[in-house]
Each structure stands twice: as C-alpha cells, then as structure tokens.
C-alpha cells in the first residue's frame, strides 16, 4: 500500500501508546455479515504486482502475479496533464523509468513511451546502482531487447488504470490514490475525482480504494459512495488510538507490520478489527522483511490479506500450509 515514508509519518503519540491500546476494548459489533471482504481470505495481494520479482506497477508484473496464483492486484495511480490515470507510485517518472519529470506535467502519450522496467533488477527491485547487465528487462519496451515469451513490449510500459481494469475484469484490485507531495492535497483530490469517474463507469464491485490523504479519500467517497474503502493515515491513527470508526464505506484496515520499532500488526489488533467488522490487510514496504518468517507470522496473526513484494514466495507458503483462499476451502490458521 503505502511506502516507508508514510509509515514513519504516523504520529509519535501513536507508537508510544499503541502497545497498550491495540488490544484494548473495541466497540461491540459483529459486522461480518455486512462485509464481504471478511469472507475473502487469505488474499495474496501482489504489491505493485510484486516489485521484488517484476518491474513495479507494470502489466508484465500484474499478468505474472495473476498467473502464479495471486488473488488480488495492489497498485498506485497518478494523473497526467491531460487528466488520464496511470499506474505509477511516484509523482515523478525518474525512479522507475528512463524518463524524467513530473507525471502531472506530461501528457499520456509521453508517459506511455517510457520504459517502466529501466531500473528493475530481479530479486532487488528498483535500484539505480546495479551493473548494467543486471537490468535484464531494460530496453524491452523500446524494442532493443526481445520481450519474454508470452509478453509484449507494451507490458513494460507505464499502464493506464483503464487498461488494467479491462485486462483483469475478474481480478480484485486495490487502488491507492497518489499525489505530487504529502502537502499537495489538491493533487490527491484531482486524481481521486478522476478515479471516481472511471470506477463509476466501470461498475466494478471488487475494488478497494485507499489513500495516504484522508481529505482526498473523503472527497472520493462522496463521488463514488458504492466503492469500498480502506482509511488513510488519520483514519487509521484514530482507530488505533481511540477506536474511532473510520470513514463510511470502510471494509478493510490496511496497516504496516510495525512502525518505529513498535509492532502494529498483532493477533490482538486483528481480533479487534474483526470484532468491529473490518478485514485486515498488511503491507510491508520496508516496515518488515519480505521473507518467509514474516509472511508466516502474518498468516498466524489471522490477517485477511498480505501485500507481498514476493508473491511467488507467499503463494508457495500458502499452498504448502494448505491455507484457505477465496473460493477454496483450506486451513484457517486461527481456529
């Protein structure tokens, strides 16, 4: 979901009080019958398509993740100068592509020409300090290198959200609204409004929308009230500290494993959220290792979904343990 910077932005008060409050009393409410996402577990929610295994937020990554068994795609959206939604985490294209500049300053045609695998190294993810030979997908987009079997050059471009929705009509998608900077609420709101219009036209009921920016999320909800939500930073903080109900439409709490050395995702917190009628999805993004020990610990904590950078590893763990999956019976790790 969010990046490490977002996790560290949680107030100091949260991390000092969380250990005593996370297991505290919750408002009584079952809610399970009202929230279909509590029946969708345990989800392999490939984070950005699995950014340690494939170029982040590319069609190649999404196709690969779904083919290996991922239940849901997690992605981020930014908006271009001509008001098109593209699947990209950062406000600038510099981090992952061969281009430079702000997404909001570029028309869609310029963004689409970029090589979205330019800085990807398998098993490391996006990095700018590897040897040239390590960038094994660099140039596929531009035709300087052949595409892997079964894939196309365009699978290594920056995709539009509309393309992803069309390509995966039956795969649930978790969408995070991004902006140009944490302080630029207007940019989040702009992207959120474009997203509301697109989703209303798409008519999807298997999408969860979230954002670091609570104002943008509230504005989105007013425009697309039927779309399921996961709360932003302020909403999560209020729930952690005071048990305050998040924004209407919330179906899932999406949280990091830990923050500033304080464990946030615990079995007690998950039980509390479930009693209140919310599914729990956990993201890593530097808050904990993307490794087998962490994935197993999260499964044992009874989470409903994990957002792995290594979806192949998570898929193997879920299969080996026979864990229940959406539409497939299996072991419930907490019964």
N, C-alpha and C positions, 0 to 999 in steps of 0.2 A: 504494500500500500504506500505508505509514506517513506521518506528517506530518513537517514540517521539524524539529520538536522532537525527534522520535525519532531523526532522523539526527544531530543535534547532540549527542545523548546518548551516542554512541559514545565510548569512552574516548580520551583524548588519546594514549595509547600507540598506539592503532590508527592514527591519522592520521600519526604520526611514523614508524611502522615499515612502514606498508602499501606505500609506494612500492618498498621493497626486497624485501618478502616476497610481494607479489601475484603476481609472475612466478616465484617460487621453485619448488622441486621439489614435485610432488604425489605422493601415494601411487598407484602404478600400479593401474589398474582401468579397463576399458572401460565396463561398466555400461550401455551404450547399449541393449543388447537387453533389459535388465531395466527400463528406464524409458520408458514410452510417451510421456511428456511431451517427450522429446528428439525425437520424431517430429512433435510439434505445433508447427510453426513456419512462418512468423514470425507470432506472435499479435498482433492488435490487441486489447489487454485494456483496454477503456474504463474509465478510473479513475473510480470513483463514477458511472459512466455518461457521463463526460466533463464535468467540473464547470465548464469554461470555456464550454461550449456549451449546457448544460442544467442545471436545478436539481439539485444534487448528491444522489445516492442516492434518486432518485425513479423511479417506474415510467415516467414520461414520458422521463426520461433513458435508462433501460435499453432501452425499446422503440425509441426513436430511434436509439440506438447500434447495436443489432442490425439495424435496418432499413437503416442506411447501410453495413453490412458488418463490424462488429466481430465478432471470433471468440470473445470471452470477456468476461464482466462481472466487474469488480472492485468489491467493496462491503465495508462495515463493519457489524458487528452489536453492539447493546447489548441489555440485557434490562430489561423493565418490572417494576413492582411485583408484578404478577400472573404473572410468570415467562413472558412472551412475548418472542420475539426480534423486534426491529425493526431496520430498516436505517437506521442513523444513525451518523455518525462521532463526534460529541462526546458527552460524558457529560451535557451539558445541551442543551436544545432551543433555547436562546436564539440561537445563531449562525445557524441557517438558517431557523427558523420564526417564526411570530407569537406563540409562547408563551414561557414562562419556567419554569425549574425543572429538576431532575434527572430523567432518564429513569427511573431506578430507583425514584423516589418516585411515579411516575404509573402508573395502570392503562392498559392498552392502549387502551381506548375514548377516554381523554383525549388520548393521543398521536395517535391516528388522526384526531382532529378538527382538528389543526393544519394550517396552510398551510406546506408544506415548500418552497415557491417564494418565500416572502415577501421574502427578502433577496437574490434572484438577479438579476444583471444580465448579459445576453448579452455574451460576449467578456471580461468581467471576472470572472465567477464570483460567489461570495458576498461581498457588501460591504454595509456599513451607512452609507456616506457618499455615495451617489449621489442625484441628483434623483429625486423621486417618479415622474416619467414614465418613468424608465429601468427600473423594476421591471415589466416587461411581462407577467409571469405572476402577479403579486401579485393575489390575490382569485379566481383560477380555482378553487381548492379550495373556497372559501366560497360560490361562485356569484355573486360580484359582478362577474365578468368571464367571458365565454364561453371554453370550452376550445378549443384549436386543433383544426382538422379532424382527425378520426380518433382523438382522445383524449377522455378523460373527466375529470370533476372529481377523481375518486379517484386519477388518475395523478399528482396534485400533492400527495397526502398523504404522510405517512411510511409506507412499506410495511412489512408484516411479511416476514420471510425466507420463511415458508411460501408467501406469495403469489408471491414472485419465483420460487421453485422450481417452483411449479405453472405459472406463466405461461411459463417458459423451460425446458421439460423436456429440450430437446436442445442447450442453450447452456451450455458450461462456465462455471463460476462460481468466482471466487477470493474467499474469505471471510476477513476479518480479525476476530479476537475482540478486542473493546474492553472497557475497564473505566472506572471512575469517575475514577481517577487512577493515575499510574505506580506510586505506593506502595501502592495498594489491590489487592494480589494477589487477595484473596478475591473481589473483584468480577469480575475476569477469569475466575477459576475457575468462578464461578457461571454466567456467560454461556457459557463453554466446555462446561460439563456440559449445559446446555440445548441447545446446538448439537449435541453428540454424540448426544443422544437423537433430535433431529429428523432428522439425517442418517442415522442407523441405520434410522429408519422410512422415509425417502425412498428409500433404496437407490441413491443416485447414485454413479457411479464416475468422474464428470467434474468433481469438485470438488477444489480445493486449499484447505487451511485454514492460516492463519498467525496470529501474534500478536506484538506487541511483548514480551509477557510469556512467558518460556520456561517458567516453572512451570505456567502455565495451559495452554500448548501440550502439555506432557508429560502433564498430567492428562487433557486431551482425547484424546491418543493412546491412553492406557490404556483409555479408554471407547469409542473408535471406531478401533481399530487398522487397519482397512481403508482409512481415509480418507487421501489423500495430503497431505503437509505441506510447508511452507516454514518454515525455522527462524526463531526470534526473535532479539533483539539479541545475547544471549550466544552463541547457536549460531553466528551469522554472524561475530561477533568472533573466536571460537575457530578457525573455519575460515580466516578471513583471516590470522590471525597464525601459527597453528601447523599448519594442515592437518588439524585435528581434525575427524573425521567428525561431521556434525550428527545430530540425533535420528533414530532409526529411523523409517522412513516418509517421509523427506525425498525429494522428487522435483525440487524447484527451489530455487535460491538467488535471493531477491528483494532487490535492493540498490538504493541510490540512485546517481545518476551520480557525485556527489562529496560530500565531507564536509570542512568547514573548509578548503576550497581544495585538498584532495588528491583527485586523480582516483581513484575506486574502480572504476568500470566501465571496464576497458580490454580490448583484444583478448587480452592475455596472461592476464588473470583469467578471461575467458570460456573460453579454451582449457583452462586448468587445471581449471575446473569441469566442462567436457565430458569431459576425460580421467577425471575422478573419477565420471562418470556422472550429473551433475546438469544440468538445464536452467537457464538464467539468464533471469530477468525483471527488467527495470529500471523503477524508478519515479522520478518527477520531484519533484512536490510542493514546489517551491521550491529543490531542490538543483541544478537546471539549468533553463534556459528551455524551455517547451513550444513549440518552434519547429521549423521545417524543418531548420535546421542541426543541431540536437541530435538530432532523430529520425534523420536520415541518418547521423550519426556512430554512433549506437547500432546501427543496422542493419549498418553497415560493421564494427562490432566483433563481429558474429556472435551477438548476443543472440537468444534464442528467443521472447521476447515483450516488448512495450513497454506500459506503463500510461499512456496519454496523457490529459491533460485536454482535448485537442483531437483526438478520434478521427476527425473528418472530415478534418483535415489529414493525419494519419498514413495514413488509408485512401487518400487521393489519392497520397501518396508511394509507398506500396507498389504501387499499381496502375500508376503511371507508370514505376516501375522494373521492373515485372514480377516482383516478389519472390515466392518460393514461399510458399504459405499452407497451412493444414491441409486436406488432401484435394484440393489444387490444385497441380499442378506449376508451377515457375517458376524464376527465377534464385536460386541460392544465392550470397549476396553474398561468401562467403569461400572459394569454390573457384576 
